[in-house]
Amino acid sequence: MALESTRYNRVINRKLKKCGFCNKELTPKGLDYLYENISADSIEYERCDCKKSREYWIKKDGEEYLKKKNRYYLTILNGLYKEGYIRKNYQNKSFENYNTSQVNKMAVEIIEDYTKECIENSETNGMIITGISGIGKTHLVAAIANKLIENGKIVLIGRLTMLLDKIKETFVDNTKSENELIELYSNIDMIIIDDLGTERISKWALEKLYSIIENRNENRLPIIITTRFDKNGLSRRFREGQDEQLADAVISKLYQMCYGVTLVKEKELV
């Protein structure tokens, strides 16, 4: 190719970009910047190695990684939960339409503050919400889920059997593996397990639950549990899986990484 036919543009070459932090002239990548018809905005440059630039790109790369991760996990969730991984009966629940009693006002405020911290990525601990059946635990965690989703978080909410049934489906469906689902549950922004302890739990289920809890703890990601049982009651339910050591390990890990909030009725305080 003749030199004249490439139509080099020296004007662009003399207007190379500078670092916004230290004003150092940046080196363009490749040779596209030499062409006359290239847009100045489309020229890609090497990153500056000054301290502020490095700090900026670490943050920027982290944000981009999270966006890609969320897109990936959303694709999987939308494929697995075709009926919607946020069930319709959860979608209209909010803090505003929750019937807050005087005795539970402080507990609800704590839960709302916790939700805000999760939105801001400043909370890595989980939460266990305890209370009798009918007190409104499910409404509150659905409100948490909806608020997180409004702010771009990836949330999965449901009973433990819902999570584990998807893992069991991998035994007959080769589209996903058990390990892929454990990875998914271990890495999305929030897992909410509603009414834990209600269903009879097997040793196999305990093993999967422990893996998810342990992974999320290592990844510094929160988990929210609702249950009608206190710690001892939940322990007794788990021990029915015929592996007391594993049951104790699950309970110990949960209560180690979670705050506790209890909802009560008026008459319980009398």
Backbone as numpy.savetxt, mean C-alpha at the origin, in Angstrom:
# Nx Ny Nz CAx CAy CAz Cx Cy Cz
26.61 9.48 -45.73 25.75 10.68 -45.73 26.64 11.93 -45.73
26.32 12.90 -46.63 27.10 14.13 -46.69 26.89 14.94 -45.43
27.94 15.69 -45.05 27.87 16.49 -43.83 26.74 17.51 -43.92
26.55 18.09 -45.13 25.54 19.13 -45.30 24.13 18.60 -45.07
23.90 17.30 -45.40 22.55 16.74 -45.32 22.09 16.52 -43.89
23.00 16.49 -42.93 22.61 16.31 -41.53 22.12 17.62 -40.92
22.45 18.74 -41.53 21.95 20.05 -41.12 22.19 20.31 -39.64
23.47 20.30 -39.24 23.84 20.57 -37.84 23.41 21.99 -37.45
22.95 22.11 -36.22 22.49 23.41 -35.74 23.37 23.86 -34.58
24.24 24.80 -34.82 25.16 25.26 -33.79 24.47 26.19 -32.78
23.31 26.74 -33.17 22.58 27.63 -32.26 22.13 26.85 -31.04
21.53 25.68 -31.24 21.12 24.83 -30.13 22.33 24.40 -29.32
23.40 24.09 -29.99 24.61 23.63 -29.32 25.15 24.69 -28.36
24.93 25.97 -28.69 25.43 27.04 -27.82 24.45 27.36 -26.68
23.28 26.73 -26.69 22.27 26.98 -25.66 21.98 25.72 -24.85
23.04 25.03 -24.50 22.87 23.81 -23.74 22.32 24.11 -22.35
21.63 23.12 -21.80 20.96 23.29 -20.51 21.97 23.32 -19.36
21.62 24.06 -18.30 22.46 24.12 -17.12 21.74 23.57 -15.91
22.50 23.07 -14.95 21.92 22.53 -13.73 21.17 23.64 -12.99
19.97 23.34 -12.55 19.16 24.32 -11.84 19.63 24.59 -10.43
20.60 23.80 -9.96 21.09 23.97 -8.59 22.46 24.64 -8.54
23.39 24.18 -9.38 24.75 24.72 -9.31 25.17 25.48 -10.57
24.27 25.52 -11.59 24.49 26.25 -12.84 25.58 25.64 -13.73
25.96 24.42 -13.43 26.95 23.73 -14.27 26.31 23.34 -15.60
27.06 23.49 -16.69 26.55 23.12 -18.01 26.44 21.61 -18.11
25.27 21.15 -18.56 25.01 19.71 -18.63 25.37 19.16 -20.00
25.80 17.92 -20.03 26.18 17.26 -21.28 24.97 16.57 -21.89
24.62 16.89 -23.15 23.49 16.22 -23.79 23.82 14.76 -24.11
22.78 13.93 -24.10 22.97 12.52 -24.44 22.80 12.34 -25.94
23.69 11.53 -26.54 23.59 11.26 -27.97 23.94 12.48 -28.81
23.52 12.44 -30.10 23.84 13.52 -31.04 22.61 14.20 -31.60
21.42 13.82 -31.09 20.18 14.40 -31.64 20.16 15.92 -31.50
20.82 16.43 -30.45 20.78 17.87 -30.18 21.43 18.69 -31.30
22.21 18.02 -32.17 22.90 18.73 -33.24 22.00 19.04 -34.42
20.85 18.35 -34.52 20.01 18.55 -35.70 19.20 19.83 -35.60
19.05 20.47 -36.76 18.39 21.77 -36.82 16.92 21.70 -36.41
16.23 20.62 -36.78 14.79 20.55 -36.55 14.44 19.93 -35.19
15.40 19.70 -34.32 15.12 19.10 -33.02 14.61 20.17 -32.06
13.59 19.84 -31.29 13.08 20.78 -30.29 14.02 20.82 -29.09
14.28 22.01 -28.59 15.18 22.15 -27.43 14.63 21.40 -26.22
13.29 21.33 -26.12 12.67 20.65 -24.97 12.81 19.14 -25.02
13.10 18.59 -26.20 13.19 17.14 -26.34 14.62 16.61 -26.17
15.57 17.50 -25.96 16.96 17.07 -25.78 17.13 16.49 -24.37
17.72 15.32 -24.29 17.96 14.67 -23.00 19.39 14.92 -22.55
19.56 15.23 -21.26 20.87 15.59 -20.74 21.31 14.64 -19.64
22.62 14.53 -19.49 23.17 13.81 -18.35 22.81 14.55 -17.06
22.69 13.81 -15.99 22.36 14.44 -14.71 23.60 15.04 -14.08
23.40 16.18 -13.42 24.50 16.81 -12.71 24.85 15.98 -11.48
26.11 16.01 -11.08 26.54 15.22 -9.93 26.68 16.05 -8.65
26.13 17.27 -8.65 26.19 18.06 -7.44 25.23 17.49 -6.39
25.44 17.84 -5.14 24.68 17.23 -4.04 23.19 17.45 -4.17
22.77 18.69 -4.43 21.34 18.98 -4.51 20.68 18.28 -5.69
21.41 18.15 -6.80 20.88 17.45 -7.96 20.70 15.96 -7.65
21.69 15.37 -6.99 21.59 13.96 -6.62 20.39 13.72 -5.70
20.20 14.62 -4.72 19.07 14.50 -3.81 17.75 14.61 -4.56
17.70 15.54 -5.52 16.49 15.73 -6.32 16.14 14.46 -7.11
17.15 13.87 -7.75 16.89 12.71 -8.60 16.59 11.45 -7.79
17.16 11.36 -6.60 16.80 10.22 -5.72 15.31 10.27 -5.40
14.82 11.48 -5.06 13.40 11.64 -4.77 12.55 11.40 -6.01
12.98 11.97 -7.14 12.23 11.85 -8.39 12.16 10.40 -8.86
13.28 9.70 -8.79 13.31 8.28 -9.19 12.43 7.44 -8.28
12.43 7.77 -6.97 11.59 7.05 -6.03 10.12 7.23 -6.34
9.73 8.45 -6.69 8.34 8.72 -7.04 7.94 7.98 -8.31
8.83 7.94 -9.27 8.54 7.24 -10.53 8.44 5.73 -10.31
9.31 5.22 -9.43 9.25 3.79 -9.11 7.91 3.44 -8.49
7.44 4.29 -7.56 6.15 4.03 -6.90 5.01 4.06 -7.91
5.06 4.98 -8.86 4.02 5.05 -9.89 3.99 3.78 -10.73
5.17 3.30 -11.13 5.25 2.09 -11.94 4.79 0.87 -11.13
5.20 0.83 -9.84 4.79 -0.27 -8.98 3.28 -0.29 -8.82
2.69 0.86 -8.59 1.25 0.93 -8.40 0.49 0.53 -9.66
1.00 0.95 -10.82 0.35 0.55 -12.07 0.41 -0.96 -12.25
1.54 -1.54 -11.89 1.72 -2.99 -12.02 0.76 -3.74 -11.10
0.70 -3.32 -9.82 -0.17 -4.01 -8.87 -1.64 -3.78 -9.17
-1.98 -2.61 -9.68 -3.38 -2.35 -10.05 -3.81 -3.26 -11.19
-2.92 -3.48 -12.14 -3.23 -4.38 -13.25 -3.52 -5.78 -12.75
-2.71 -6.26 -11.80 -2.92 -7.59 -11.24 -4.24 -7.65 -10.46
-4.47 -6.65 -9.61 -5.68 -6.64 -8.80 -6.93 -6.59 -9.67
-6.90 -5.78 -10.72 -8.06 -5.68 -11.60 -8.32 -6.99 -12.34
-7.25 -7.75 -12.58 -7.42 -9.06 -13.20 -7.94 -10.11 -12.24
-7.46 -10.05 -11.00 -7.86 -11.06 -10.00 -9.26 -10.82 -9.46
-9.55 -9.56 -9.16 -10.82 -9.22 -8.52 -11.72 -8.51 -9.52
-12.20 -9.29 -10.47 -13.02 -8.71 -11.54 -14.31 -8.10 -11.00
-14.76 -8.59 -9.82 -15.96 -8.02 -9.21 -15.63 -6.75 -8.43
-14.37 -6.39 -8.39 -13.96 -5.17 -7.67 -13.31 -5.52 -6.36
-12.07 -5.10 -6.18 -11.37 -5.44 -4.95 -11.79 -4.54 -3.79
-12.61 -3.52 -4.09 -13.33 -2.78 -3.05 -14.80 -3.05 -3.32
-15.41 -3.91 -2.51 -16.77 -4.34 -2.74 -17.74 -3.16 -2.68
-18.88 -3.31 -3.37 -19.84 -2.22 -3.48 -20.36 -1.77 -2.12
-20.54 -2.72 -1.20 -21.08 -2.34 0.11 -20.06 -1.58 0.97
-18.80 -1.51 0.51 -17.79 -0.71 1.20 -17.70 0.71 0.63
-18.13 0.89 -0.62 -17.79 2.10 -1.36 -18.47 3.37 -0.86
-19.59 3.24 -0.17 -20.30 4.43 0.30 -19.97 4.78 1.75
-19.02 4.07 2.33 -18.67 4.29 3.74 -17.64 5.42 3.84
-17.86 6.31 4.81 -16.93 7.41 5.04 -16.93 7.77 6.52
-15.96 8.58 6.91 -15.94 9.07 8.29 -17.12 10.01 8.54
-17.53 10.71 7.50 -18.61 11.68 7.64 -19.95 11.01 7.93
-20.19 9.83 7.33 -21.49 9.19 7.57 -21.42 8.06 8.61
-20.31 8.02 9.34 -20.21 7.07 10.46 -20.90 7.68 11.69
-21.70 6.89 12.37 -22.44 7.35 13.54 -21.52 7.28 14.77
-20.82 8.37 15.01 -19.85 8.41 16.11 -20.55 8.67 17.43
-20.40 7.75 18.36 -20.97 7.95 19.70 -20.01 8.80 20.53
-20.50 9.34 21.62 -19.69 10.18 22.48 -18.50 9.40 23.05
-18.74 8.13 23.40 -17.67 7.34 24.03 -16.61 6.90 23.03
-16.98 6.89 21.73 -16.01 6.46 20.72 -15.42 7.63 19.92
-15.76 8.83 20.32 -15.30 10.01 19.58 -13.78 10.05 19.49
-13.11 9.83 20.61 -11.65 9.88 20.61 -11.05 8.77 19.76
-11.62 7.56 19.84 -11.13 6.44 19.04 -11.23 6.74 17.55
-12.36 7.32 17.14 -12.55 7.65 15.72 -11.56 8.73 15.29
-11.31 9.70 16.15 -10.33 10.74 15.84 -8.93 10.16 15.66
-8.59 9.19 16.51 -7.30 8.51 16.39 -7.20 7.80 15.05
-8.29 7.13 14.66 -8.32 6.40 13.39 -8.21 7.36 12.21
-8.89 8.50 12.29 -8.79 9.50 11.22 -7.37 10.06 11.11
-6.75 10.36 12.24 -5.37 10.87 12.24 -4.42 9.82 11.66
-4.66 8.57 12.03 -3.83 7.47 11.50 -3.95 7.41 9.98
-5.16 7.57 9.47 -5.40 7.54 8.03 -4.63 8.65 7.32
-4.65 9.85 7.89 -3.91 10.97 7.31 -2.42 10.68 7.25
-1.90 10.05 8.30 -0.47 9.72 8.32 -0.14 8.67 7.26
-1.05 7.74 7.03 -0.84 6.74 5.98 -0.84 7.40 4.61
-1.70 8.37 4.42 -1.74 9.10 3.15 -0.41 9.81 2.91
0.16 10.35 3.98 1.42 11.09 3.88 2.65 10.19 3.91
2.43 8.86 3.98 3.52 7.88 4.02 4.40 8.03 5.25
3.85 8.61 6.32 4.63 8.79 7.54 4.31 7.74 8.60
3.42 6.81 8.27 3.03 5.76 9.22 3.37 4.38 8.65
4.17 3.64 9.40 4.54 2.29 8.96 3.94 1.22 9.88
3.45 1.61 11.05 2.82 0.65 11.95 1.39 0.36 11.50
0.90 -0.81 11.89 -0.47 -1.17 11.57 -1.42 -0.77 12.68
-2.67 -1.24 12.56 -3.68 -0.94 13.57 -4.63 -2.12 13.72
-4.93 -2.45 14.97 -5.93 -3.48 15.27 -7.11 -2.78 15.93
-8.27 -2.87 15.28 -9.49 -2.25 15.79 -10.37 -3.35 16.38
-10.61 -3.28 17.67 -11.34 -4.32 18.39 -12.69 -3.78 18.86
-13.67 -4.65 18.84 -15.00 -4.27 19.34 -16.01 -5.34 19.03
-17.13 -5.30 19.75 -18.16 -6.32 19.56 -18.79 -6.19 18.18
-19.47 -7.23 17.76 -20.15 -7.22 16.47 -21.21 -6.12 16.44
-21.28 -5.38 15.34 -22.28 -4.33 15.19 -21.85 -2.96 15.67
-20.64 -2.83 16.16 -20.17 -1.55 16.71 -19.73 -0.59 15.61
-19.47 -1.10 14.39 -19.09 -0.23 13.28 -17.65 -0.35 12.83
-17.00 -1.46 13.15 -15.59 -1.66 12.77 -15.43 -1.68 11.25
-16.32 -2.41 10.57 -16.23 -2.53 9.12 -16.45 -1.19 8.44
-17.39 -0.41 8.94 -17.65 0.92 8.39 -16.38 1.76 8.46
-15.71 1.74 9.60 -14.52 2.57 9.78 -13.38 2.15 8.87
-13.14 0.85 8.74 -12.02 0.44 7.87 -12.37 0.66 6.40
-13.66 0.57 6.05 -14.05 0.92 4.68 -13.83 2.41 4.43
-14.11 3.22 5.45 -13.85 4.66 5.33 -12.36 4.93 5.14
-11.52 4.19 5.89 -10.07 4.31 5.72 -9.68 3.96 4.29
-10.19 2.82 3.80 -9.85 2.36 2.45 -10.25 3.39 1.41
-11.46 3.92 1.51 -11.93 4.89 0.52 -11.10 6.17 0.55
-10.72 6.60 1.74 -9.91 7.82 1.85 -8.52 7.59 1.25
-7.95 6.42 1.49 -6.63 6.12 0.93 -6.70 6.04 -0.60
-7.75 5.40 -1.10 -7.90 5.26 -2.56 -8.08 6.62 -3.21
-8.84 7.51 -2.55 -9.01 8.88 -3.06 -7.66 9.57 -3.23
-6.69 9.17 -2.43 -5.36 9.79 -2.46 -4.34 8.93 -3.20
-4.82 8.06 -4.07 -3.94 7.33 -4.97 -3.27 6.10 -4.39
-3.72 5.62 -3.24 -3.12 4.44 -2.63 -3.77 3.15 -3.17
-2.97 2.09 -3.17 -3.47 0.77 -3.58 -3.89 0.03 -2.32
-5.18 -0.29 -2.22 -5.74 -0.87 -1.00 -6.53 -2.13 -1.34
-6.37 -3.14 -0.50 -7.18 -4.36 -0.61 -7.85 -4.58 0.73
-9.18 -4.72 0.71 -9.94 -4.88 1.95 -10.89 -6.06 1.82
-10.96 -6.87 2.85 -11.87 -8.02 2.86 -11.52 -8.97 3.98
-12.24 -10.04 4.06 -11.94 -11.06 5.06 -10.72 -11.87 4.64
-10.12 -12.53 5.61 -8.92 -13.33 5.32 -9.21 -14.39 4.27
-10.40 -14.98 4.34 -10.73 -16.03 3.37 -10.71 -15.51 1.94
-11.05 -14.23 1.75 -11.03 -13.65 0.41 -9.61 -13.65 -0.14
-8.65 -13.25 0.71 -7.26 -13.23 0.28 -6.75 -14.63 -0.01
-7.06 -15.55 0.90 -6.51 -16.90 0.79 -7.18 -17.70 -0.33
-8.44 -17.41 -0.60 -9.11 -18.11 -1.71 -8.42 -17.82 -3.03
-7.93 -16.61 -3.18 -7.21 -16.26 -4.41 -5.91 -17.06 -4.52
-5.25 -17.27 -3.39 -4.03 -18.08 -3.39 -4.36 -19.52 -3.76
-5.46 -20.04 -3.21 -5.86 -21.41 -3.52 -6.18 -21.59 -5.00
-6.71 -20.54 -5.61 -7.04 -20.61 -7.03 -5.80 -20.81 -7.89
-4.63 -20.39 -7.38 -3.41 -20.57 -8.15 -3.04 -22.05 -8.29
-3.61 -22.90 -7.43 -3.32 -24.33 -7.53 -3.90 -24.93 -8.81
-4.97 -24.31 -9.32 -5.62 -24.84 -10.53 -5.54 -23.87 -11.69
-5.11 -22.64 -11.43 -5.03 -21.61 -12.46 -3.57 -21.18 -12.60
-2.99 -21.42 -13.75 -1.57 -21.15 -13.94 -1.25 -19.70 -14.31
-2.28 -18.83 -14.33 -2.02 -17.45 -14.73 -1.20 -16.71 -13.69
-1.35 -17.06 -12.42 -0.58 -16.45 -11.35 -0.08 -17.55 -10.41
1.02 -17.28 -9.73 1.55 -18.24 -8.79 1.26 -17.79 -7.37
1.35 -18.73 -6.44 1.15 -18.40 -5.03 2.15 -17.34 -4.59
3.39 -17.47 -5.02 4.43 -16.51 -4.62 4.13 -15.10 -5.13
3.56 -15.03 -6.34 3.23 -13.72 -6.89 2.15 -13.03 -6.06
1.17 -13.83 -5.59 0.11 -13.24 -4.79 0.62 -12.83 -3.41
1.48 -13.65 -2.83 2.08 -13.27 -1.54 2.87 -11.98 -1.71
3.59 -11.85 -2.82 4.35 -10.63 -3.10 3.41 -9.44 -3.24
2.30 -9.64 -3.94 1.31 -8.58 -4.12 0.78 -8.10 -2.77
0.32 -9.06 -1.95 -0.25 -8.71 -0.64 0.80 -8.11 0.30
2.06 -8.40 0.04 3.15 -7.91 0.88 3.62 -6.52 0.50
3.21 -6.03 -0.68 3.81 -4.79 -1.18 2.83 -3.68 -1.53
1.54 -3.96 -1.62 0.62 -2.86 -1.91 0.55 -1.94 -0.70
0.02 -0.74 -0.90 0.08 0.29 0.14 -0.62 -0.13 1.43
-1.76 -0.79 1.32 -2.50 -1.15 2.53 -3.29 -2.45 2.33
-3.19 -3.32 3.32 -4.05 -4.51 3.41 -4.94 -4.31 4.63
-6.25 -4.52 4.45 -7.19 -4.44 5.56 -7.92 -5.77 5.67
-7.72 -6.47 6.78 -8.37 -7.77 7.00 -9.50 -7.56 8.00
-10.71 -7.75 7.54 -11.89 -7.46 8.35 -12.36 -8.71 9.09
-12.70 -8.52 10.36 -13.31 -9.57 11.19 -12.40 -10.79 11.33
-11.13 -10.55 11.58 -10.18 -11.65 11.74 -10.55 -12.51 12.95
-10.46 -13.80 12.79 -10.76 -14.72 13.87 -12.14 -15.32 13.78
-12.99 -14.74 12.94 -14.35 -15.27 12.80 -14.35 -16.64 12.15
-13.57 -16.76 11.05 -13.49 -18.05 10.37 -12.48 -18.97 11.06
-12.73 -20.23 11.01 -11.77 -21.21 11.51 -10.55 -21.17 10.60
-9.37 -21.10 11.20 -8.16 -20.92 10.42 -7.27 -22.16 10.52
-6.83 -22.65 9.38 -6.00 -23.86 9.32 -4.53 -23.51 9.47
-3.71 -24.54 9.61 -2.26 -24.32 9.69 -1.76 -23.67 8.40
-2.28 -24.12 7.27 -1.88 -23.56 5.97 -2.21 -22.07 5.92
-3.41 -21.70 6.38 -3.82 -20.30 6.37 -2.95 -19.47 7.30
-2.61 -20.03 8.47 -1.73 -19.32 9.40 -0.37 -19.06 8.77
0.14 -20.03 8.05 1.45 -19.88 7.40 1.43 -18.72 6.40
0.36 -18.67 5.60 0.25 -17.58 4.60 0.07 -16.23 5.28
-0.75 -16.21 6.33 -0.96 -14.96 7.06 0.34 -14.47 7.68
1.10 -15.38 8.25 2.38 -14.99 8.86 3.34 -14.43 7.81
3.38 -15.06 6.64 4.26 -14.58 5.57 3.90 -13.16 5.17
2.60 -12.89 5.03 2.15 -11.56 4.63 2.50 -10.53 5.70
2.21 -10.87 6.96 2.49 -9.95 8.07 3.98 -9.67 8.19
4.77 -10.71 8.15 6.23 -10.57 8.30 6.81 -9.75 7.15
6.36 -10.04 5.92 6.86 -9.30 4.76 6.50 -7.82 4.84
5.27 -7.53 5.23 4.85 -6.14 5.33 5.62 -5.41 6.44
5.90 -6.12 7.50 6.70 -5.53 8.57 8.10 -5.19 8.07
8.72 -6.11 7.34 10.05 -5.87 6.79 10.04 -4.74 5.76
8.94 -4.65 5.00 8.82 -3.61 3.97 8.35 -2.28 4.55
8.13 -2.25 5.86 7.66 -1.05 6.55 6.35 -0.54 5.96
5.44 -1.48 5.76 4.11 -1.17 5.24 3.06 -1.57 6.27
2.04 -0.75 6.47 1.05 -1.04 7.51 0.04 -2.11 7.10
-0.62 -2.65 8.10 -1.73 -3.57 7.92 -2.79 -3.20 8.95
-4.06 -3.29 8.58 -5.14 -2.98 9.50 -5.99 -4.24 9.70
-6.31 -4.51 10.95 -7.10 -5.68 11.32 -8.32 -5.21 12.11
-9.48 -5.79 11.83 -10.60 -5.64 12.75 -10.93 -7.03 13.31
-11.31 -7.06 14.57 -11.65 -8.33 15.20 -12.56 -8.09 16.39
-13.39 -9.07 16.67 -14.25 -9.00 17.86 -13.57 -9.61 19.07
-12.36 -10.16 18.86 -11.64 -10.85 19.93 -10.53 -9.98 20.49
-10.26 -10.13 21.78 -9.07 -9.50 22.34 -7.87 -10.39 22.01
-6.69 -10.02 22.51 -5.47 -10.75 22.15 -5.55 -12.21 22.54
-6.03 -12.50 23.76 -6.12 -13.88 24.22 -7.15 -14.67 23.43
-8.27 -14.02 23.12 -9.31 -14.69 22.35 -8.86 -15.01 20.95
-8.14 -14.08 20.33 -7.63 -14.31 18.98 -6.59 -15.43 19.00
-5.78 -15.45 20.06 -4.78 -16.51 20.21 -5.44 -17.87 20.30
-6.52 -17.97 21.06 -7.23 -19.25 21.19 -7.80 -19.69 19.85
-8.34 -18.74 19.09 -8.89 -19.07 17.77 -7.80 -19.58 16.84
-6.64 -18.94 16.86 -5.55 -19.34 15.99 -4.99 -20.70 16.39
-4.98 -20.98 17.68 -4.43 -22.26 18.15 -5.28 -23.45 17.70
-6.49 -23.20 17.26 -7.32 -24.29 16.75 -6.75 -24.87 15.46
-5.80 -24.15 14.86 -5.15 -24.66 13.66 -4.12 -25.73 13.96
-3.99 -26.12 15.23 -3.16 -27.24 15.67 -1.66 -26.98 15.54
-1.28 -25.70 15.52 0.14 -25.34 15.54 0.27 -24.15 16.48
0.40 -24.44 17.77 0.40 -23.39 18.78 1.58 -22.43 18.61
2.73 -22.97 18.23 3.92 -22.13 18.07 3.73 -21.12 16.94
3.16 -21.57 15.83 2.91 -20.67 14.71 1.83 -19.65 15.07
0.79 -20.12 15.77 -0.28 -19.21 16.20 0.27 -18.10 17.09
1.13 -18.47 18.03 1.73 -17.49 18.93 2.63 -16.51 18.16
3.31 -17.03 17.12 4.19 -16.17 16.32 3.38 -15.13 15.55
2.23 -15.54 15.01 1.37 -14.61 14.27 0.84 -13.52 15.20
0.33 -13.94 16.37 -0.20 -12.98 17.33 0.88 -12.02 17.81
2.05 -12.57 18.13 3.16 -11.74 18.62 3.56 -10.69 17.59
3.68 -11.11 16.32 4.08 -10.19 15.27 3.03 -9.11 15.04
1.75 -9.50 15.04 0.67 -8.54 14.83 0.66 -7.45 15.89
0.72 -7.89 17.16 0.64 -6.93 18.24 1.93 -6.14 18.43
3.00 -6.63 17.84 4.26 -5.90 17.87 4.25 -4.74 16.88
3.61 -4.94 15.72 3.67 -3.93 14.66 2.40 -3.08 14.56
1.42 -3.30 15.46 0.15 -2.59 15.35 -0.21 -1.81 16.61
-0.82 -0.65 16.40 -1.47 0.06 17.48 -2.79 -0.65 17.78
-3.34 -0.42 18.96 -4.62 -1.00 19.31 -5.65 0.08 19.59
-6.84 -0.06 19.00 -7.96 0.84 19.26 -9.18 -0.01 19.54
-9.89 0.30 20.62 -11.08 -0.46 21.00 -12.32 0.42 20.93
-13.35 -0.09 20.25 -14.64 0.59 20.18 -15.58 -0.06 21.18
-16.30 0.75 21.93 -17.20 0.22 22.97 -18.57 0.86 22.85
-19.56 0.21 23.47 -20.91 0.77 23.56 -21.05 1.53 24.88
-22.03 2.41 24.90 -22.26 3.23 26.09 -22.38 2.39 27.36
-23.18 1.35 27.30 -23.47 0.56 28.50 -22.25 -0.18 29.02
-21.24 -0.38 28.14 -20.03 -1.08 28.57 -19.23 -0.25 29.55
-19.48 1.08 29.59 -18.72 1.96 30.47 -19.39 2.11 31.83
-20.63 1.64 31.94 -21.37 1.79 33.21 -20.85 0.85 34.26
